[in-house]
Amino acid sequence: MEIKKISLLNIGGFKNLDISLAPMAEYPGNVTVFIGNNGSGKTSLLRSISTALSWFISRVKSEKGNGSPILDIAINNDSNEAGIAITLMDKYGNTQARSLVNVPLQAGVPEGELIEDQFVTNWFIARTKSGKYGTVATELTDLSQLAAAYRHQYTQDENVSLPLLAFYSVERVVIEVPIKIKGKHSFQQIDGYDNSLSQGVDFRRFFEWFREREDSENESSINDEAIEAIGKALGINTGGELWDKLAELKASSKDRQLTAVRTAISNFMPGFSDLKVRRKPRLHMSIEKNGKRLNVAQMSQGEKSLLALVGDIARRLAMMNPGLKNPLLGDGIVLIDEVDMHLHPTWQRKIIQRLTDTFPNIQFILSTHSPLVISDVKDVLVYSLEDHEAKPLPSFYGKDANEVLLEAMDTSIRNEKVDELLNDLLDAIQDSDFDRARALLTVLEADLPNDNTEISKARILMRKQELRSEKNRQRD
């Protein structure tokens, strides 16, 4: 399942916005990134996508289920009505192509059109301000048919896969790992959708789920001592074919869902492994970092945020893909607002590649303020949001962060006052106005360290220009 297009009508500052999302011919990757200044609409756009997707989840759970409504506060101040249209491609859909002439905001592709063995489906969510007259109306016919197809498969086949739909907002920060579990939850396949679009990382639920499955795993698993005892009793030598069979028996006793989570974490965060629940000296979750056992609460904020994010995605994929040998290959759509939040620059460079390597069949829709996020991966579709319009940008792969800051984010690479003084200094040197150049250099030297690269370059350039001017005077 993947979104091909999202359209907004009078949502926030967006009057009429149409955006196509990757993958597409020019950008075969499955990542779309939105950049822009604070207030440009990045969060509003992601929340609108989440709102549209919530109706799919509700109708999979119940035939007449309702998703999240468009709130009055989200409607443009100059308008009485708003709408969100979504074009989605999936393996299920309506086989009869129909027109969208009755839908005010069209998503651009007829429902039911078969594209590469997948169907395109559209739906439209509308809202009119309370007490106002509106002309737009919600259209969910094809959404209902799509959800019904999934609901039918889900009730008929216990191994059918459901697509993951999740939104991780800026409120996803993990402050602490819960110690006490306040209530008991169910962990059926459909429960993989619980709070997936409204809360994002639910570490309390994650902790409870992990502890429950680990308890079951411990009861049924075969440890190394048991393997050795069995091998000794049967006279099996280590390293032989029969010993390998015993090792396979041990591996098969591991919980498949927990294995998926542990694998995702170790793949995404090299050096981290063996996440488990410990009960002494008190109940806590622990993990190995470079061979040393840590309480998860001892991890840095950035590490905890990544652990919670990756663990939550992997947990939901494991729950929703009971028939897959590797649940991390499940598909779906994941929205992450400010994906660079709390991350060291090294992690900002790696975040997209790690996400796509760990979850290769997930469509990611991200926002960021970091130039490092969009300069280190090929085939990423980047939009700049400015004046409530979305402008697609050329690839920044291979460019340094300074270039991205200047070209994509319209931000100076250094302090504006320092930048202005340096430019004036270079102009003065170029004009052979050495008195002014020395005065500017004195000002900069008072504020910047002696080993500043730009000052060192300016000194060399000024010396060369002085020698050149001296030669010209002698020649005259």
Secondary structure, DSSP 4 states (H G I P E B T S, - for coil): -EEEEEEEEEETTEEEEEEE-SSSSS--SSEEEEE--TTSSHHHHHHHHHHHHHHHHHHHH-TT---PPPPGGGB-TT-SEEEEEEEEEESS--SS-B--TT-SS--SS-BT-EETTEEEEEEEEEEE-TT-------B-HHHHHHHHHHHHHHHH-TT----EEEEE-GGG-------S--S-----GGGGGTTTTTT---HHHHHHHHHHHHHHHHHH---HHHHHHHHHHHTPPTTSHHHHHHHHHHHHTS-HHHHHHHHHHHHHSTTEEEEEEE-SSSSEEEEEETTEEEEGGGS-HHHHHHHHHHHHHHHHHHHH-TT-SSGGG--EEEEETTTTTT--HHHHHHHHHHHHHHSTTEEEEEE-S-TTTTSS-TT-EEEEEETTEEEEE---TT--HHHHHHHTS---SS-HHHHHHHHHHHHHHHTT-HHHHHHHHHHHHHHS-TT-HHHHHHHHHHHHHHHHHHHHHHH-
